Amino acid sequence: MNDNDAFGKLVKSFGYALEGLSYAFLSQRNFRIQLGIGFFCLVFAFILGFSRNENIILLICICLVLAGELINTVFESFMDLK
């Protein structure tokens, strides 16, 4: 496999991932709400002076919630097909 082919496939896969995220953002109200709450949590963590470890744990928790919502969106979309 050529390095250019591998890079092209990588760019294409990131494009699909961004397309999925934009679909979730535009079509799922709960995803937008959870993203907004996560953003405000990060802002408040900055204001309150969270430590580096606390910020990392908070960011991991936010990402897990958003990943769960994306998985839920996949199942909802799959069930709508049937």
C-alpha positions in Angstrom: 0.0 0.0 0.0 1.3 3.4 -0.9 1.7 6.1 1.8 -0.5 8.5 -0.2 -3.2 5.9 -0.4 -3.1 5.3 3.4 -3.2 9.0 4.1 -6.1 9.5 1.7 -8.0 6.7 3.4 -7.3 8.3 6.8 -8.5 11.7 5.6 -11.7 10.0 4.1 -12.4 8.2 7.4 -12.0 11.4 9.4 -14.5 13.0 6.9 -17.0 10.3 7.7 -16.5 10.8 11.4 -17.1 14.5 11.1 -20.1 13.9 9.0 -21.5 11.6 11.7 -20.8 14.2 14.4 -22.5 16.9 12.4 -25.5 14.6 11.8 -25.8 14.0 15.6 -25.4 17.7 16.3 -28.0 18.8 13.8 -30.6 16.1 14.4 -30.3 15.2 18.0 -31.6 17.7 20.6 -30.2 15.8 23.5 -26.7 15.7 22.0 -26.8 19.5 21.7 -28.0 19.9 25.3 -25.3 17.5 26.6 -22.6 19.3 24.6 -23.7 22.6 26.0 -23.8 21.4 29.6 -20.3 19.8 29.1 -19.0 23.2 27.8 -20.4 25.0 30.8 -18.9 22.4 33.1 -15.5 23.0 31.6 -15.9 26.8 31.9 -16.9 26.5 35.6 -14.0 24.1 36.2 -11.7 26.8 34.8 -13.3 29.5 37.0 -13.2 27.3 40.1 -9.5 26.5 39.4 -9.8 22.7 39.1 -6.4 20.9 39.1 -5.1 19.3 36.0 -6.2 15.8 37.1 -9.7 17.0 37.9 -9.9 18.6 34.5 -8.8 15.4 32.8 -11.4 13.4 34.8 -14.1 15.9 33.9 -13.2 15.8 30.2 -13.2 12.0 30.2 -16.7 12.0 31.8 -18.0 14.5 29.3 -16.6 12.5 26.4 -18.2 9.3 27.8 -21.6 11.0 28.1 -21.3 12.2 24.5 -20.1 8.8 23.2 -23.1 7.2 24.9 -25.4 9.6 23.2 -23.8 8.9 19.9 -24.3 5.2 20.5 -27.9 5.8 21.3 -28.3 7.8 18.1 -26.9 4.9 16.1 -29.5 2.5 17.7 -32.3 5.0 17.1 -31.3 5.4 13.5 -31.1 1.6 13.1 -34.5 1.1 14.6 -36.0 3.8 12.3 -34.9 1.8 9.3 -37.0 -1.2 10.2 
